[in-house]
């Protein structure tokens, strides 16, 4: 399972600081992961816009095209804290 960590204001907005999920086969990069998470509802859609967050994959800064899979740790950090 992929471990997804949420930081700063995202914890309050999304109601969790982390989760472990089995990613569907269609999730292959950060962009598709964010799109999948945004389907959870309005809070998720507003909080996880592509330009509103920064991502690390296995503790390395990643862009929207970075590959992701079920064996990775993915951290999502607000681009503008506060």
PDB file with SEQRES, HELIX, SHEET and CRYST1 records, atoms N, CA, C and O in Angstrom:
SEQRES   1 A   82  UNK UNK UNK UNK UNK UNK UNK UNK UNK UNK UNK UNK UNK          
SEQRES   2 A   82  UNK UNK UNK UNK UNK UNK UNK UNK UNK UNK UNK UNK UNK          
SEQRES   3 A   82  UNK UNK UNK UNK UNK UNK UNK UNK UNK UNK UNK UNK UNK          
SEQRES   4 A   82  UNK UNK UNK UNK UNK UNK UNK UNK UNK UNK UNK UNK UNK          
SEQRES   5 A   82  UNK UNK UNK UNK UNK UNK UNK UNK UNK UNK UNK UNK UNK          
SEQRES   6 A   82  UNK UNK UNK UNK UNK UNK UNK UNK UNK UNK UNK UNK UNK          
SEQRES   7 A   82  UNK UNK UNK UNK                                              
HELIX    1 AA1 UNK A    9  UNK A   14  1                                   6    
HELIX    2 AA2 UNK A   30  UNK A   38  1                                   9    
HELIX    3 AA3 UNK A   42  UNK A   47  1                                   6    
HELIX    4 AA4 UNK A   50  UNK A   52  5                                   3    
SHEET    1 AA1 5 UNK A  18  UNK A  21  0                                        
SHEET    2 AA1 5 UNK A   2  UNK A   6 -1                                        
SHEET    3 AA1 5 UNK A  73  UNK A  78  1                                        
SHEET    4 AA1 5 UNK A  53  UNK A  57 -1                                        
SHEET    5 AA1 5 UNK A  60  UNK A  62 -1                                        
CRYST1    1.000    1.000    1.000  90.00  90.00  90.00 P 1           1          
ATOM      1  N   UNK A   1       0.833  -1.186   0.000  1.00  0.00           N  
ATOM      2  CA  UNK A   1       0.000   0.000   0.000  1.00  0.00           C  
ATOM      3  C   UNK A   1       0.874   1.244   0.000  1.00  0.00           C  
ATOM      4  O   UNK A   1       1.948   1.270   0.601  1.00  0.00           O  
ATOM      5  N   UNK A   2       0.393   2.273  -0.684  1.00  0.00           N  
ATOM      6  CA  UNK A   2       1.083   3.560  -0.682  1.00  0.00           C  
ATOM      7  C   UNK A   2       0.746   4.285   0.615  1.00  0.00           C  
ATOM      8  O   UNK A   2      -0.392   4.243   1.083  1.00  0.00           O  
ATOM      9  N   UNK A   3       1.732   4.942   1.184  1.00  0.00           N  
ATOM     10  CA  UNK A   3       1.499   5.758   2.370  1.00  0.00           C  
ATOM     11  C   UNK A   3       1.462   7.208   1.924  1.00  0.00           C  
ATOM     12  O   UNK A   3       2.410   7.704   1.317  1.00  0.00           O  
ATOM     13  N   UNK A   4       0.356   7.888   2.230  1.00  0.00           N  
ATOM     14  CA  UNK A   4       0.206   9.293   1.867  1.00  0.00           C  
ATOM     15  C   UNK A   4       0.185  10.106   3.153  1.00  0.00           C  
ATOM     16  O   UNK A   4      -0.602   9.837   4.060  1.00  0.00           O  
ATOM     17  N   UNK A   5       1.055  11.097   3.218  1.00  0.00           N  
ATOM     18  CA  UNK A   5       1.171  11.967   4.385  1.00  0.00           C  
ATOM     19  C   UNK A   5       0.665  13.355   4.010  1.00  0.00           C  
ATOM     20  O   UNK A   5       0.969  13.861   2.930  1.00  0.00           O  
ATOM     21  N   UNK A   6      -0.109  13.970   4.906  1.00  0.00           N  
ATOM     22  CA  UNK A   6      -0.619  15.325   4.693  1.00  0.00           C  
ATOM     23  C   UNK A   6      -0.014  16.226   5.764  1.00  0.00           C  
ATOM     24  O   UNK A   6       0.101  15.826   6.922  1.00  0.00           O  
ATOM     25  N   UNK A   7       0.370  17.438   5.381  1.00  0.00           N  
ATOM     26  CA  UNK A   7       1.047  18.338   6.303  1.00  0.00           C  
ATOM     27  C   UNK A   7       0.341  19.688   6.420  1.00  0.00           C  
ATOM     28  O   UNK A   7      -0.442  20.089   5.559  1.00  0.00           O  
ATOM     29  N   UNK A   8       0.651  20.361   7.512  1.00  0.00           N  
ATOM     30  CA  UNK A   8       0.238  21.732   7.767  1.00  0.00           C  
ATOM     31  C   UNK A   8      -1.281  21.869   7.710  1.00  0.00           C  
ATOM     32  O   UNK A   8      -1.991  21.078   8.331  1.00  0.00           O  
ATOM     33  N   UNK A   9      -1.782  22.838   6.989  1.00  0.00           N  
ATOM     34  CA  UNK A   9      -3.219  23.126   6.936  1.00  0.00           C  
ATOM     35  C   UNK A   9      -4.013  22.001   6.279  1.00  0.00           C  
ATOM     36  O   UNK A   9      -5.228  21.923   6.464  1.00  0.00           O  
ATOM     37  N   UNK A  10      -3.364  21.140   5.526  1.00  0.00           N  
ATOM     38  CA  UNK A  10      -4.077  20.034   4.885  1.00  0.00           C  
ATOM     39  C   UNK A  10      -4.666  19.075   5.915  1.00  0.00           C  
ATOM     40  O   UNK A  10      -5.713  18.472   5.681  1.00  0.00           O  
ATOM     41  N   UNK A  11      -3.998  18.936   7.044  1.00  0.00           N  
ATOM     42  CA  UNK A  11      -4.494  18.035   8.092  1.00  0.00           C  
ATOM     43  C   UNK A  11      -5.890  18.474   8.531  1.00  0.00           C  
ATOM     44  O   UNK A  11      -6.792  17.644   8.649  1.00  0.00           O  
ATOM     45  N   UNK A  12      -6.072  19.764   8.770  1.00  0.00           N  
ATOM     46  CA  UNK A  12      -7.382  20.272   9.184  1.00  0.00           C  
ATOM     47  C   UNK A  12      -8.389  20.219   8.042  1.00  0.00           C  
ATOM     48  O   UNK A  12      -9.542  19.842   8.247  1.00  0.00           O  
ATOM     49  N   UNK A  13      -7.965  20.591   6.855  1.00  0.00           N  
ATOM     50  CA  UNK A  13      -8.879  20.630   5.710  1.00  0.00           C  
ATOM     51  C   UNK A  13      -9.362  19.241   5.300  1.00  0.00           C  
ATOM     52  O   UNK A  13     -10.510  19.076   4.888  1.00  0.00           O  
ATOM     53  N   UNK A  14      -8.487  18.248   5.412  1.00  0.00           N  
ATOM     54  CA  UNK A  14      -8.820  16.903   4.940  1.00  0.00           C  
ATOM     55  C   UNK A  14      -9.183  15.941   6.065  1.00  0.00           C  
ATOM     56  O   UNK A  14      -9.718  14.860   5.816  1.00  0.00           O  
ATOM     57  N   UNK A  15      -8.893  16.333   7.297  1.00  0.00           N  
ATOM     58  CA  UNK A  15      -9.275  15.514   8.436  1.00  0.00           C  
ATOM     59  C   UNK A  15      -8.376  14.328   8.707  1.00  0.00           C  
ATOM     60  O   UNK A  15      -8.773  13.392   9.401  1.00  0.00           O  
ATOM     61  N   UNK A  16      -7.160  14.356   8.164  1.00  0.00           N  
ATOM     62  CA  UNK A  16      -6.221  13.248   8.396  1.00  0.00           C  
ATOM     63  C   UNK A  16      -4.795  13.742   8.204  1.00  0.00           C  
ATOM     64  O   UNK A  16      -4.542  14.663   7.427  1.00  0.00           O  
ATOM     65  N   UNK A  17      -3.874  13.122   8.916  1.00  0.00           N  
ATOM     66  CA  UNK A  17      -2.466  13.449   8.716  1.00  0.00           C  
ATOM     67  C   UNK A  17      -1.769  12.405   7.854  1.00  0.00           C  
ATOM     68  O   UNK A  17      -0.678  12.647   7.338  1.00  0.00           O  
ATOM     69  N   UNK A  18      -2.405  11.236   7.697  1.00  0.00           N  
ATOM     70  CA  UNK A  18      -1.823  10.200   6.842  1.00  0.00           C  
ATOM     71  C   UNK A  18      -2.867   9.133   6.550  1.00  0.00           C  
ATOM     72  O   UNK A  18      -3.902   9.047   7.211  1.00  0.00           O  
ATOM     73  N   UNK A  19      -2.572   8.336   5.557  1.00  0.00           N  
ATOM     74  CA  UNK A  19      -3.410   7.178   5.233  1.00  0.00           C  
ATOM     75  C   UNK A  19      -2.588   6.217   4.386  1.00  0.00           C  
ATOM     76  O   UNK A  19      -1.604   6.600   3.753  1.00  0.00           O  
ATOM     77  N   UNK A  20      -3.012   4.975   4.391  1.00  0.00           N  
ATOM     78  CA  UNK A  20      -2.418   3.972   3.517  1.00  0.00           C  
ATOM     79  C   UNK A  20      -3.501   3.503   2.572  1.00  0.00           C  
ATOM     80  O   UNK A  20      -4.591   3.118   2.994  1.00  0.00           O  
ATOM     81  N   UNK A  21      -3.187   3.539   1.272  1.00  0.00           N  
ATOM     82  CA  UNK A  21      -4.190   3.209   0.256  1.00  0.00           C  
ATOM     83  C   UNK A  21      -3.596   2.280  -0.794  1.00  0.00           C  
ATOM     84  O   UNK A  21      -2.397   2.296  -1.073  1.00  0.00           O  
ATOM     85  N   UNK A  22      -4.475   1.479  -1.359  1.00  0.00           N  
ATOM     86  CA  UNK A  22      -4.115   0.696  -2.535  1.00  0.00           C  
ATOM     87  C   UNK A  22      -4.481   1.558  -3.739  1.00  0.00           C  
ATOM     88  O   UNK A  22      -5.649   1.894  -3.936  1.00  0.00           O  
ATOM     89  N   UNK A  23      -3.492   1.909  -4.532  1.00  0.00           N  
ATOM     90  CA  UNK A  23      -3.737   2.771  -5.683  1.00  0.00           C  
ATOM     91  C   UNK A  23      -4.302   1.959  -6.844  1.00  0.00           C  
ATOM     92  O   UNK A  23      -3.811   0.870  -7.139  1.00  0.00           O  
ATOM     93  N   UNK A  24      -5.330   2.485  -7.500  1.00  0.00           N  
ATOM     94  CA  UNK A  24      -5.824   1.817  -8.708  1.00  0.00           C  
ATOM     95  C   UNK A  24      -4.730   1.774  -9.777  1.00  0.00           C  
ATOM     96  O   UNK A  24      -3.802   2.583  -9.754  1.00  0.00           O  
ATOM     97  N   UNK A  25      -4.841   0.845 -10.695  1.00  0.00           N  
ATOM     98  CA  UNK A  25      -3.847   0.720 -11.770  1.00  0.00           C  
ATOM     99  C   UNK A  25      -3.730   1.979 -12.609  1.00  0.00           C  
ATOM    100  O   UNK A  25      -2.698   2.207 -13.238  1.00  0.00           O  
ATOM    101  N   UNK A  26      -4.768   2.797 -12.627  1.00  0.00           N  
ATOM    102  CA  UNK A  26      -4.756   4.018 -13.437  1.00  0.00           C  
ATOM    103  C   UNK A  26      -3.910   5.127 -12.830  1.00  0.00           C  
ATOM    104  O   UNK A  26      -3.621   6.120 -13.497  1.00  0.00           O  
ATOM    105  N   UNK A  27      -3.512   4.971 -11.577  1.00  0.00           N  
ATOM    106  CA  UNK A  27      -2.692   5.982 -10.913  1.00  0.00           C  
ATOM    107  C   UNK A  27      -1.229   5.638 -11.153  1.00  0.00           C  
ATOM    108  O   UNK A  27      -0.692   4.696 -10.570  1.00  0.00           O  
ATOM    109  N   UNK A  28      -0.594   6.418 -12.022  1.00  0.00           N  
ATOM    110  CA  UNK A  28       0.791   6.136 -12.387  1.00  0.00           C  
ATOM    111  C   UNK A  28       1.742   7.293 -12.094  1.00  0.00           C  
ATOM    112  O   UNK A  28       2.960   7.118 -12.091  1.00  0.00           O  
ATOM    113  N   UNK A  29       1.177   8.476 -11.849  1.00  0.00           N  
ATOM    114  CA  UNK A  29       2.027   9.637 -11.579  1.00  0.00           C  
ATOM    115  C   UNK A  29       1.331  10.549 -10.566  1.00  0.00           C  
ATOM    116  O   UNK A  29       0.178  10.325 -10.199  1.00  0.00           O  
ATOM    117  N   UNK A  30       2.048  11.570 -10.127  1.00  0.00           N  
ATOM    118  CA  UNK A  30       1.513  12.484  -9.123  1.00  0.00           C  
ATOM    119  C   UNK A  30       0.241  13.161  -9.627  1.00  0.00           C  
ATOM    120  O   UNK A  30      -0.722  13.293  -8.872  1.00  0.00           O  
ATOM    121  N   UNK A  31       0.221  13.587 -10.870  1.00  0.00           N  
ATOM    122  CA  UNK A  31      -0.963  14.267 -11.422  1.00  0.00           C  
ATOM    123  C   UNK A  31      -2.212  13.378 -11.308  1.00  0.00           C  
ATOM    124  O   UNK A  31      -3.265  13.845 -10.874  1.00  0.00           O  
ATOM    125  N   UNK A  32      -2.097  12.120 -11.691  1.00  0.00           N  
ATOM    126  CA  UNK A  32      -3.264  11.231 -11.619  1.00  0.00           C  
ATOM    127  C   UNK A  32      -3.626  10.908 -10.166  1.00  0.00           C  
ATOM    128  O   UNK A  32      -4.801  10.700  -9.863  1.00  0.00           O  
ATOM    129  N   UNK A  33      -2.657  10.862  -9.278  1.00  0.00           N  
ATOM    130  CA  UNK A  33      -2.938  10.655  -7.855  1.00  0.00           C  
ATOM    131  C   UNK A  33      -3.758  11.813  -7.306  1.00  0.00           C  
ATOM    132  O   UNK A  33      -4.771  11.598  -6.641  1.00  0.00           O  
ATOM    133  N   UNK A  34      -3.326  13.035  -7.579  1.00  0.00           N  
ATOM    134  CA  UNK A  34      -4.059  14.201  -7.089  1.00  0.00           C  
ATOM    135  C   UNK A  34      -5.477  14.230  -7.652  1.00  0.00           C  
ATOM    136  O   UNK A  34      -6.426  14.527  -6.925  1.00  0.00           O  
ATOM    137  N   UNK A  35      -5.626  13.927  -8.926  1.00  0.00           N  
ATOM    138  CA  UNK A  35      -6.955  13.904  -9.551  1.00  0.00           C  
ATOM    139  C   UNK A  35      -7.844  12.858  -8.866  1.00  0.00           C  
ATOM    140  O   UNK A  35      -9.024  13.109  -8.621  1.00  0.00           O  
ATOM    141  N   UNK A  36      -7.284  11.705  -8.566  1.00  0.00           N  
ATOM    142  CA  UNK A  36      -8.026  10.640  -7.894  1.00  0.00           C  
ATOM    143  C   UNK A  36      -8.457  11.068  -6.495  1.00  0.00           C  
ATOM    144  O   UNK A  36      -9.600  10.838  -6.099  1.00  0.00           O  
ATOM    145  N   UNK A  37      -7.548  11.687  -5.749  1.00  0.00           N  
ATOM    146  CA  UNK A  37      -7.884  12.152  -4.402  1.00  0.00           C  
ATOM    147  C   UNK A  37      -8.939  13.252  -4.437  1.00  0.00           C  
ATOM    148  O   UNK A  37      -9.802  13.304  -3.560  1.00  0.00           O  
ATOM    149  N   UNK A  38      -8.884  14.122  -5.424  1.00  0.00           N  
ATOM    150  CA  UNK A  38      -9.865  15.216  -5.529  1.00  0.00           C  
ATOM    151  C   UNK A  38     -11.286  14.703  -5.738  1.00  0.00           C  
ATOM    152  O   UNK A  38     -12.243  15.427  -5.463  1.00  0.00           O  
ATOM    153  N   UNK A  39     -11.441  13.496  -6.209  1.00  0.00           N  
ATOM    154  CA  UNK A  39     -12.775  12.926  -6.415  1.00  0.00           C  
ATOM    155  C   UNK A  39     -13.503  12.646  -5.103  1.00  0.00           C  
ATOM    156  O   UNK A  39     -14.689  12.317  -5.112  1.00  0.00           O  
ATOM    157  N   UNK A  40     -12.810  12.772  -3.988  1.00  0.00           N  
ATOM    158  CA  UNK A  40     -13.412  12.495  -2.682  1.00  0.00           C  
ATOM    159  C   UNK A  40     -14.383  13.579  -2.225  1.00  0.00           C  
ATOM    160  O   UNK A  40     -15.157  13.358  -1.293  1.00  0.00           O  
ATOM    161  N   UNK A  41     -14.355  14.735  -2.859  1.00  0.00           N  
ATOM    162  CA  UNK A  41     -15.300  15.779  -2.463  1.00  0.00           C  
ATOM    163  C   UNK A  41     -14.717  17.178  -2.557  1.00  0.00           C  
ATOM    164  O   UNK A  41     -13.552  17.369  -2.905  1.00  0.00           O  
ATOM    165  N   UNK A  42     -15.558  18.143  -2.238  1.00  0.00           N  
ATOM    166  CA  UNK A  42     -15.201  19.552  -2.416  1.00  0.00           C  
ATOM    167  C   UNK A  42     -13.976  19.967  -1.602  1.00  0.00           C  
ATOM    168  O   UNK A  42     -13.109  20.673  -2.116  1.00  0.00           O  
ATOM    169  N   UNK A  43     -13.892  19.539  -0.338  1.00  0.00           N  
ATOM    170  CA  UNK A  43     -12.710  19.883   0.476  1.00  0.00           C  
ATOM    171  C   UNK A  43     -11.434  19.399  -0.203  1.00  0.00           C  
ATOM    172  O   UNK A  43     -10.439  20.120  -0.272  1.00  0.00           O  
ATOM    173  N   UNK A  44     -11.480  18.175  -0.700  1.00  0.00           N  
ATOM    174  CA  UNK A  44     -10.314  17.581  -1.349  1.00  0.00           C  
ATOM    175  C   UNK A  44      -9.993  18.321  -2.648  1.00  0.00           C  
ATOM    176  O   UNK A  44      -8.833  18.593  -2.956  1.00  0.00           O  
ATOM    177  N   UNK A  45     -11.041  18.638  -3.397  1.00  0.00           N  
ATOM    178  CA  UNK A  45     -10.854  19.330  -4.674  1.00  0.00           C  
ATOM    179  C   UNK A  45     -10.194  20.685  -4.468  1.00  0.00           C  
ATOM    180  O   UNK A  45      -9.273  21.046  -5.200  1.00  0.00           O  
ATOM    181  N   UNK A  46     -10.658  21.434  -3.482  1.00  0.00           N  
ATOM    182  CA  UNK A  46     -10.091  22.759  -3.217  1.00  0.00           C  
ATOM    183  C   UNK A  46      -8.678  22.687  -2.656  1.00  0.00           C  
ATOM    184  O   UNK A  46      -7.819  23.484  -3.032  1.00  0.00           O  
ATOM    185  N   UNK A  47      -8.434  21.746  -1.766  1.00  0.00           N  
ATOM    186  CA  UNK A  47      -7.140  21.667  -1.085  1.00  0.00           C  
ATOM    187  C   UNK A  47      -6.025  21.102  -1.955  1.00  0.00           C  
ATOM    188  O   UNK A  47      -4.858  21.436  -1.756  1.00  0.00           O  
ATOM    189  N   UNK A  48      -6.370  20.248  -2.919  1.00  0.00           N  
ATOM    190  CA  UNK A  48      -5.337  19.528  -3.666  1.00  0.00           C  
ATOM    191  C   UNK A  48      -5.219  19.953  -5.130  1.00  0.00           C  
ATOM    192  O   UNK A  48      -4.866  19.143  -5.987  1.00  0.00           O  
ATOM    193  N   UNK A  49      -5.508  21.197  -5.411  1.00  0.00           N  
ATOM    194  CA  UNK A  49      -5.287  21.702  -6.770  1.00  0.00           C  
ATOM    195  C   UNK A  49      -3.806  21.587  -7.098  1.00  0.00           C  
ATOM    196  O   UNK A  49      -2.954  21.748  -6.224  1.00  0.00           O  
ATOM    197  N   UNK A  50      -3.505  21.306  -8.364  1.00  0.00           N  
ATOM    198  CA  UNK A  50      -2.117  21.087  -8.783  1.00  0.00           C  
ATOM    199  C   UNK A  50      -1.177  22.200  -8.325  1.00  0.00           C  
ATOM    200  O   UNK A  50      -0.054  21.926  -7.902  1.00  0.00           O  
ATOM    201  N   UNK A  51      -1.629  23.459  -8.406  1.00  0.00           N  
ATOM    202  CA  UNK A  51      -0.745  24.572  -8.054  1.00  0.00           C  
ATOM    203  C   UNK A  51      -0.807  24.940  -6.568  1.00  0.00           C  
ATOM    204  O   UNK A  51      -0.116  25.861  -6.134  1.00  0.00           O  
ATOM    205  N   UNK A  52      -1.625  24.233  -5.786  1.00  0.00           N  
ATOM    206  CA  UNK A  52      -1.786  24.549  -4.369  1.00  0.00           C  
ATOM    207  C   UNK A  52      -0.941  23.665  -3.457  1.00  0.00           C  
ATOM    208  O   UNK A  52      -0.875  23.904  -2.252  1.00  0.00           O  
ATOM    209  N   UNK A  53      -0.295  22.648  -4.022  1.00  0.00           N  
ATOM    210  CA  UNK A  53       0.475  21.715  -3.204  1.00  0.00           C  
ATOM    211  C   UNK A  53       1.858  21.444  -3.794  1.00  0.00           C  
ATOM    212  O   UNK A  53       2.110  21.640  -4.983  1.00  0.00           O  
ATOM    213  N   UNK A  54       2.723  20.992  -2.922  1.00  0.00           N  
ATOM    214  CA  UNK A  54       4.043  20.490  -3.302  1.00  0.00           C  
ATOM    215  C   UNK A  54       4.072  19.027  -2.872  1.00  0.00           C  
ATOM    216  O   UNK A  54       3.432  18.642  -1.894  1.00  0.00           O  
ATOM    217  N   UNK A  55       4.814  18.227  -3.609  1.00  0.00           N  
ATOM    218  CA  UNK A  55       4.815  16.784  -3.375  1.00  0.00           C  
ATOM    219  C   UNK A  55       6.244  16.286  -3.183  1.00  0.00           C  
ATOM    220  O   UNK A  55       7.183  16.765  -3.819  1.00  0.00           O  
ATOM    221  N   UNK A  56       6.377  15.308  -2.285  1.00  0.00           N  
ATOM    222  CA  UNK A  56       7.609  14.529  -2.241  1.00  0.00           C  
ATOM    223  C   UNK A  56       7.221  13.065  -2.424  1.00  0.00           C  
ATOM    224  O   UNK A  56       6.178  12.616  -1.949  1.00  0.00           O  
ATOM    225  N   UNK A  57       8.070  12.349  -3.110  1.00  0.00           N  
ATOM    226  CA  UNK A  57       7.889  10.910  -3.302  1.00  0.00           C  
ATOM    227  C   UNK A  57       9.138  10.249  -2.744  1.00  0.00           C  
ATOM    228  O   UNK A  57      10.251  10.511  -3.200  1.00  0.00           O  
ATOM    229  N   UNK A  58       8.944   9.398  -1.764  1.00  0.00           N  
ATOM    230  CA  UNK A  58      10.062   8.763  -1.054  1.00  0.00           C  
ATOM    231  C   UNK A  58      11.071   9.800  -0.576  1.00  0.00           C  
ATOM    232  O   UNK A  58      12.284   9.626  -0.692  1.00  0.00           O  
ATOM    233  N   UNK A  59      10.521  10.884  -0.035  1.00  0.00           N  
ATOM    234  CA  UNK A  59      11.288  11.966   0.596  1.00  0.00           C  
ATOM    235  C   UNK A  59      12.138  12.786  -0.379  1.00  0.00           C  
ATOM    236  O   UNK A  59      13.108  13.429   0.023  1.00  0.00           O  
ATOM    237  N   UNK A  60      11.768  12.759  -1.647  1.00  0.00           N  
ATOM    238  CA  UNK A  60      12.435  13.590  -2.662  1.00  0.00           C  
ATOM    239  C   UNK A  60      11.391  14.449  -3.341  1.00  0.00           C  
ATOM    240  O   UNK A  60      10.302  13.977  -3.668  1.00  0.00           O  
ATOM    241  N   UNK A  61      11.723  15.705  -3.550  1.00  0.00           N  
ATOM    242  CA  UNK A  61      10.800  16.617  -4.217  1.00  0.00           C  
ATOM    243  C   UNK A  61      10.430  16.049  -5.581  1.00  0.00           C  
ATOM    244  O   UNK A  61      11.285  15.571  -6.326  1.00  0.00           O  
ATOM    245  N   UNK A  62       9.140  16.111  -5.892  1.00  0.00           N  
ATOM    246  CA  UNK A  62       8.651  15.530  -7.135  1.00  0.00           C  
ATOM    247  C   UNK A  62       7.760  16.528  -7.866  1.00  0.00           C  
ATOM    248  O   UNK A  62       7.152  17.404  -7.250  1.00  0.00           O  
ATOM    249  N   UNK A  63       7.691  16.385  -9.174  1.00  0.00           N  
ATOM    250  CA  UNK A  63       6.767  17.208  -9.948  1.00  0.00           C  
ATOM    251  C   UNK A  63       5.551  16.360 -10.323  1.00  0.00           C  
ATOM    252  O   UNK A  63       5.454  15.197  -9.934  1.00  0.00           O  
ATOM    253  N   UNK A  64       4.637  16.945 -11.074  1.00  0.00           N  
ATOM    254  CA  UNK A  64       3.389  16.262 -11.404  1.00  0.00           C  
ATOM    255  C   UNK A  64       3.585  15.024 -12.263  1.00  0.00           C  
ATOM    256  O   UNK A  64       2.707  14.162 -12.304  1.00  0.00           O  
ATOM    257  N   UNK A  65       4.706  14.916 -12.944  1.00  0.00           N  
ATOM    258  CA  UNK A  65       4.947  13.765 -13.815  1.00  0.00           C  
ATOM    259  C   UNK A  65       5.705  12.634 -13.126  1.00  0.00           C  
ATOM    260  O   UNK A  65       5.950  11.593 -13.736  1.00  0.00           O  
ATOM    261  N   UNK A  66       6.077  12.828 -11.863  1.00  0.00           N  
ATOM    262  CA  UNK A  66       6.823  11.798 -11.134  1.00  0.00           C  
ATOM    263  C   UNK A  66       5.974  10.538 -10.967  1.00  0.00           C  
ATOM    264  O   UNK A  66       4.784  10.613 -10.662  1.00  0.00           O  
ATOM    265  N   UNK A  67       6.588   9.408 -11.168  1.00  0.00           N  
ATOM    266  CA  UNK A  67       5.899   8.119 -11.043  1.00  0.00           C  
ATOM    267  C   UNK A  67       5.555   7.833  -9.584  1.00  0.00           C  
ATOM    268  O   UNK A  67       6.303   8.192  -8.674  1.00  0.00           O  
ATOM    269  N   UNK A  68       4.407   7.179  -9.379  1.00  0.00           N  
ATOM    270  CA  UNK A  68       4.009   6.709  -8.052  1.00  0.00           C  
ATOM    271  C   UNK A  68       3.473   5.289  -8.168  1.00  0.00           C  
ATOM    272  O   UNK A  68       2.958   4.882  -9.210  1.00  0.00           O  
ATOM    273  N   UNK A  69       3.607   4.545  -7.072  1.00  0.00           N  
ATOM    274  CA  UNK A  69       3.035   3.200  -7.015  1.00  0.00           C  
ATOM    275  C   UNK A  69       2.744   2.845  -5.557  1.00  0.00           C  
ATOM    276  O   UNK A  69       2.967   3.655  -4.657  1.00  0.00           O  
ATOM    277  N   UNK A  70       2.252   1.645  -5.337  1.00  0.00           N  
ATOM    278  CA  UNK A  70       1.831   1.213  -4.009  1.00  0.00           C  
ATOM    279  C   UNK A  70       2.958   0.990  -3.005  1.00  0.00           C  
ATOM    280  O   UNK A  70       2.694   0.725  -1.832  1.00  0.00           O  
ATOM    281  N   UNK A  71       4.160   1.090  -3.430  1.00  0.00           N  
ATOM    282  CA  UNK A  71       5.280   0.852  -2.521  1.00  0.00           C  
ATOM    283  C   UNK A  71       5.956   2.151  -2.080  1.00  0.00           C  
ATOM    284  O   UNK A  71       7.039   2.117  -1.497  1.00  0.00           O  
ATOM    285  N   UNK A  72       5.329   3.281  -2.351  1.00  0.00           N  
ATOM    286  CA  UNK A  72       5.960   4.579  -2.110  1.00  0.00           C  
ATOM    287  C   UNK A  72       5.327   5.332  -0.956  1.00  0.00           C  
ATOM    288  O   UNK A  72       4.176   5.100  -0.585  1.00  0.00           O  
ATOM    289  N   UNK A  73       6.121   6.249  -0.396  1.00  0.00           N  
ATOM    290  CA  UNK A  73       5.630   7.216   0.573  1.00  0.00           C  
ATOM    291  C   UNK A  73       5.494   8.543  -0.165  1.00  0.00           C  
ATOM    292  O   UNK A  73       6.451   9.034  -0.764  1.00  0.00           O  
ATOM    293  N   UNK A  74       4.308   9.110  -0.117  1.00  0.00           N  
ATOM    294  CA  UNK A  74       4.009  10.336  -0.843  1.00  0.00           C  
ATOM    295  C   UNK A  74       3.565  11.385   0.167  1.00  0.00           C  
ATOM    296  O   UNK A  74       2.590  11.176   0.888  1.00  0.00           O  
ATOM    297  N   UNK A  75       4.264  12.497   0.226  1.00  0.00           N  
ATOM    298  CA  UNK A  75       3.900  13.579   1.134  1.00  0.00           C  
ATOM    299  C   UNK A  75       3.309  14.720   0.323  1.00  0.00           C  
ATOM    300  O   UNK A  75       3.822  15.085  -0.735  1.00  0.00           O  
ATOM    301  N   UNK A  76       2.222  15.274   0.839  1.00  0.00           N  
ATOM    302  CA  UNK A  76       1.545  16.390   0.188  1.00  0.00           C  
ATOM    303  C   UNK A  76       1.575  17.571   1.155  1.00  0.00           C  
ATOM    304  O   UNK A  76       1.084  17.493   2.282  1.00  0.00           O  
ATOM    305  N   UNK A  77       2.167  18.665   0.679  1.00  0.00           N  
ATOM    306  CA  UNK A  77       2.441  19.832   1.507  1.00  0.00           C  
ATOM    307  C   UNK A  77       1.819  21.051   0.834  1.00  0.00           C  
ATOM    308  O   UNK A  77       1.954  21.208  -0.380  1.00  0.00           O  
ATOM    309  N   UNK A  78       1.138  21.925   1.590  1.00  0.00           N  
ATOM    310  CA  UNK A  78       0.595  23.126   0.958  1.00  0.00           C  
ATOM    311  C   UNK A  78       1.714  23.965   0.350  1.00  0.00           C  
ATOM    312  O   UNK A  78       2.782  24.109   0.945  1.00  0.00           O  
ATOM    313  N   UNK A  79       1.469  24.517  -0.832  1.00  0.00           N  
ATOM    314  CA  UNK A  79       2.467  25.371  -1.484  1.00  0.00           C  
ATOM    315  C   UNK A  79       2.631  26.681  -0.730  1.00  0.00           C  
ATOM    316  O   UNK A  79       3.719  27.257  -0.683  1.00  0.00           O  
ATOM    317  N   UNK A  80       1.516  27.149  -0.131  1.00  0.00           N  
ATOM    318  CA  UNK A  80       1.521  28.383   0.635  1.00  0.00           C  
ATOM    319  C   UNK A  80       0.924  28.090   2.008  1.00  0.00           C  
ATOM    320  O   UNK A  80      -0.290  28.164   2.195  1.00  0.00           O  
ATOM    321  N   UNK A  81       1.778  27.763   2.956  1.00  0.00           N  
ATOM    322  CA  UNK A  81       1.264  27.423   4.290  1.00  0.00           C  
ATOM    323  C   UNK A  81       0.449  28.573   4.890  1.00  0.00           C  
ATOM    324  O   UNK A  81       0.709  29.749   4.636  1.00  0.00           O  
ATOM    325  N   UNK A  82      -0.534  28.191   5.685  1.00  0.00           N  
ATOM    326  CA  UNK A  82      -1.306  29.194   6.412  1.00  0.00           C  
ATOM    327  C   UNK A  82      -2.662  29.448   5.879  1.00  0.00           C  
ATOM    328  O   UNK A  82      -3.394  30.276   6.421  1.00  0.00           O  
TER     329      UNK A  82                                                      
END                                                                             
